[in-house]
Structures are given as C-alpha cells and as structure tokens.
Amino acid sequence: MNAIPTHQLNDGRSIDAIGFGTYPLKSDEGVAAVTSALELGYRLIDTAVNYGNEAAVGRAVKASSVPRDEITVTTKLPGRHHGYDETLASFDESREALDTDVIDLYLIHWPNPSVDKYVDSWRAMIALQKNGVVRSIGVSNFTEEFLTRLADETGVLPAVNQIEMHPYFPQEALRAFHAEHGIVTEAWSPLGRAKAIISEPAITEAAERHGVTPAQVILRWHTQLGAVPIPKSESPDRQRSNLDIFGFELDTAELDAITALGRPDGRLFDADPNRHEEM
C-alpha cells in the first residue's frame, strides 16, 4: 500500500490526506473498528460528543500499538455546549472520555446561528490551543459567512472545516474559499451514503479503467481535489480498500466528470448550516 500524503495546516501542524470516521459505531463495535483502522494504517480518527463514542475511540487508541503521538484524534463540540465557559467544560469532558491529555483536533460541530454563541466558543478554543491542551482547532459545517465572522472578530481562521462533500454535492465555491484562506477541507459522508452515486457511469467507467472500485474512485477524487475524506466502515477489508487510493491517479477529464455530477439538491438531507442546527 502506498504511503499516505499529508496536508499542512495553517498552524504549522499536518494531518493525513484521509481519515477514519466513527459515526455511528459505539461500545465494543466502535473499539474493534477503530483498532482495525489503526492497525491498517489510519492515523486520523474522527469522533464527536454527539456520536456517543468518544470513550470507545479512547479505549482503542489507548490499547493500540501505534504510538499516541502518531495519531490525530478529532472530536467536536456539541451545540448545547456553545459559549465560552461551556466550551471549556465540554472540552474537559471530552478529554476525560477520550482518556487523553491532549486533543489533537477540536472542532465546533455546527454553527447554530440562532443561538449565536459560536464566536464565544471559538474564543475558548483559541485559549485551549494557547494553553497546549489542543493542538489544532477548526470547525464543521461552517459557511463562508460564518468563517469570515470568526476571522473578523478573533483574527484566527480555523485550520479545518469539515463539511458535507461528495460527488452529488462537491462544494466548489466553499472549497475555493478554503483554498484562498489556507483552510483544509475535510469531507463527511464522502461516499454520499447513496448507492446511486457509485453506479454513476462517470465513476464506474473510471473504476474499470484504473482497475479499482467505485468507492476508491470517489475517495481518490476527494484527495485530488485537496479534500480529506473521512470514510467509515466496520469491515477491515473495506477499511483497507478505502485507504488504498494513492496508487492511481484520475486524469482531469475524469475529475471534471465526477464533479459535474453535482446537483442543486445534492445534500443528503436538509443540512444547510444556515437553517439546520444540532444540539
């Protein structure tokens, strides 16, 4: 299997070009899945308070033969904990659940604009990073407007914005904004959770030409566009296949054909961050 490339973050740290998603894996099945992923070579592990599996991820990381400093553990602040003091308290709970001294990447899960406390939470996260208990800070599901407000009011842009991204929703405008401002794009549900996507001719034909699976084509599309996909799978065979995407390269025509699958109603559900909020 080819080595995994990395992305340089705007804070000087780096993350792998592909990660491992853990939603909705919990308890022993979550421990087993993360343990398998680490053994296979994943080093970027994604969890969240609202996934209810921080403890399972922590158990797997703790028991792994992989040195802790080689693993990037990501977790996310839930909407019900927005606010400066609330964020600090929530962080302590996450750190305890994960059984770790330092959280490598800490994200605001949703902006929840009607609550209007995400800037306060961002200030708390800046303080946590300065105190050395968080290595990198970022957000999830933020639009250009919300990102700009963070920069305007605190002077600090996120290192990462984890967003819905897949061939039916390629997020071209937001990715361009990220690239312009040094923000790494992470992609949740990178395969779209839809069988229809992997049956698209643009994807199946590319898979046949390169001798790979449709899922590998989609994940390679992500990485060649500069995004970091976070696929989830309990199956070790599928985990291995999802990771083995750096031994081939899509050409420009193939990339463009997959991106052209984007559609106005391409979201998996009505998760427009201007309206959709999660506590």
CORHU-V341858 format. One record per residue. RES is the residue in three letters. OMEGA is omega in degrees with one decimal (NA if undefined). BURIAL is b if it has 24 or more other C-alpha atoms within 12 Angstrom, else e. Layout:
BEGIN
((RES	OMEGA	BURIAL) (RES	OMEGA	BURIAL))
END
This chain:
BEGIN
((MET	-177.5	e) (ASN	178.6	e) (ALA	-179.5	e) (ILE	175.6	b) (PRO	178.3	b) (THR	174.3	e) (HIS	174.3	b) (GLN	177.4	e) (LEU	-177.5	b) (ASN	176.0	b) (ASP	177.2	b) (GLY	178.1	e) (ARG	178.2	e) (SER	174.7	b) (ILE	178.6	b) (ASP	-178.1	b) (ALA	173.8	b) (ILE	179.7	b) (GLY	-179.2	b) (PHE	177.9	b) (GLY	-175.3	b) (THR	178.6	b) (TYR	3.4	b) (PRO	-175.4	b) (LEU	-177.6	b) (LYS	172.0	b) (SER	-173.9	e) (ASP	179.3	e) (GLU	175.9	e) (GLY	177.6	b) (VAL	-178.2	b) (ALA	-178.0	b) (ALA	-179.5	b) (VAL	177.0	b) (THR	178.1	b) (SER	-179.5	b) (ALA	179.3	b) (LEU	179.3	b) (GLU	-177.6	e) (LEU	176.2	b) (GLY	175.2	b) (TYR	178.3	b) (ARG	176.9	b) (LEU	-174.6	b) (ILE	-173.5	b) (ASP	175.9	b) (THR	179.5	b) (ALA	174.8	b) (VAL	-175.2	b) (ASN	174.2	b) (TYR	179.7	b) (GLY	-175.8	b) (ASN	178.8	b) (GLU	-178.8	b) (ALA	178.7	b) (ALA	177.5	b) (VAL	179.2	b) (GLY	178.5	b) (ARG	-179.1	b) (ALA	179.8	b) (VAL	-178.1	b) (LYS	-176.4	b) (ALA	-174.9	e) (SER	174.1	b) (SER	178.4	e) (VAL	178.8	e) (PRO	-176.7	e) (ARG	-176.8	b) (ASP	174.6	e) (GLU	-175.7	e) (ILE	174.3	b) (THR	179.0	b) (VAL	179.5	b) (THR	167.3	b) (THR	-169.6	b) (LYS	178.1	b) (LEU	178.8	b) (PRO	-177.5	b) (GLY	-177.9	b) (ARG	179.8	b) (HIS	177.0	b) (HIS	-175.9	b) (GLY	-174.4	b) (TYR	-178.0	b) (ASP	179.9	e) (GLU	178.7	b) (THR	178.9	b) (LEU	179.4	b) (ALA	179.5	e) (SER	177.9	b) (PHE	179.2	b) (ASP	178.2	b) (GLU	178.6	b) (SER	-179.4	b) (ARG	177.4	b) (GLU	-179.7	e) (ALA	-179.8	b) (LEU	-179.9	b) (ASP	-178.1	b) (THR	178.5	b) (ASP	-175.0	e) (VAL	171.1	b) (ILE	-170.9	b) (ASP	-178.7	b) (LEU	-175.3	b) (TYR	-174.7	b) (LEU	165.2	b) (ILE	-169.4	b) (HIS	176.7	b) (TRP	-179.3	b) (PRO	-179.5	b) (ASN	-172.6	b) (PRO	179.8	b) (SER	176.8	e) (VAL	174.5	e) (ASP	175.6	e) (LYS	-174.6	b) (TYR	176.6	b) (VAL	176.5	b) (ASP	177.6	b) (SER	179.3	b) (TRP	177.0	b) (ARG	177.7	b) (ALA	-179.7	b) (MET	174.4	b) (ILE	178.7	b) (ALA	178.5	b) (LEU	178.3	b) (GLN	178.5	b) (LYS	-179.9	e) (ASN	173.4	e) (GLY	-179.9	e) (VAL	171.7	b) (VAL	-178.8	b) (ARG	179.9	b) (SER	-179.0	b) (ILE	-179.3	b) (GLY	-176.6	b) (VAL	176.9	b) (SER	177.1	b) (ASN	177.8	b) (PHE	175.5	b) (THR	176.5	b) (GLU	-179.7	b) (GLU	-178.4	e) (PHE	177.8	b) (LEU	179.9	b) (THR	178.8	e) (ARG	177.2	b) (LEU	-179.2	b) (ALA	-177.3	e) (ASP	-173.2	e) (GLU	-178.9	e) (THR	-177.4	e) (GLY	-177.3	e) (VAL	175.0	b) (LEU	175.9	b) (PRO	173.6	b) (ALA	-173.7	b) (VAL	165.4	b) (ASN	180.0	b) (GLN	-171.5	b) (ILE	171.0	b) (GLU	178.8	b) (MET	177.3	b) (HIS	-174.8	b) (PRO	177.0	b) (TYR	-178.8	b) (PHE	-170.1	b) (PRO	171.9	b) (GLN	-175.0	b) (GLU	-176.7	b) (ALA	-179.0	e) (LEU	177.2	b) (ARG	178.1	b) (ALA	177.0	e) (PHE	177.7	e) (HIS	-177.5	b) (ALA	-179.6	b) (GLU	-173.6	e) (HIS	174.4	e) (GLY	178.3	b) (ILE	177.8	b) (VAL	176.4	b) (THR	167.8	b) (GLU	-175.5	b) (ALA	170.8	b) (TRP	-171.9	b) (SER	-174.0	b) (PRO	179.1	b) (LEU	173.0	b) (GLY	-179.2	b) (ARG	-174.8	b) (ALA	178.8	e) (LYS	-178.6	e) (ALA	-177.2	e) (ILE	-175.4	b) (ILE	176.2	b) (SER	-179.8	e) (GLU	-179.8	b) (PRO	179.6	e) (ALA	-178.5	b) (ILE	-178.1	b) (THR	179.4	b) (GLU	176.1	e) (ALA	178.3	b) (ALA	179.6	b) (GLU	-179.8	e) (ARG	-174.6	e) (HIS	179.7	e) (GLY	-179.7	e) (VAL	179.8	b) (THR	174.5	b) (PRO	178.6	b) (ALA	178.1	b) (GLN	177.0	b) (VAL	-179.1	b) (ILE	-179.5	b) (LEU	177.1	b) (ARG	174.7	b) (TRP	177.8	b) (HIS	-173.3	b) (THR	178.9	b) (GLN	173.7	b) (LEU	178.2	b) (GLY	178.9	b) (ALA	178.6	b) (VAL	179.7	b) (PRO	-179.5	b) (ILE	-179.0	b) (PRO	177.6	b) (LYS	172.1	b) (SER	173.6	b) (GLU	-174.1	b) (SER	176.9	e) (PRO	179.4	e) (ASP	179.6	e) (ARG	175.5	e) (GLN	-179.5	b) (ARG	-179.8	b) (SER	179.8	b) (ASN	-178.9	b) (LEU	-172.8	b) (ASP	-174.7	b) (ILE	-174.6	b) (PHE	178.7	b) (GLY	176.3	e) (PHE	-178.1	e) (GLU	175.3	b) (LEU	177.0	b) (ASP	-174.9	e) (THR	-179.6	e) (ALA	178.8	e) (GLU	177.3	b) (LEU	-177.7	b) (ASP	-179.7	e) (ALA	178.7	b) (ILE	178.2	b) (THR	-179.4	b) (ALA	176.2	e) (LEU	179.2	b) (GLY	-177.4	e) (ARG	-178.3	e) (PRO	180.0	e) (ASP	-171.7	e) (GLY	178.6	b) (ARG	178.6	b) (LEU	173.6	b) (PHE	-173.2	e) (ASP	-175.0	e) (ALA	174.0	b) (ASP	-176.4	b) (PRO	175.8	b) (ASN	-178.6	e) (ARG	-175.6	e) (HIS	179.8	e) (GLU	178.3	b) (GLU	178.3	b) (MET	NA	e))
END
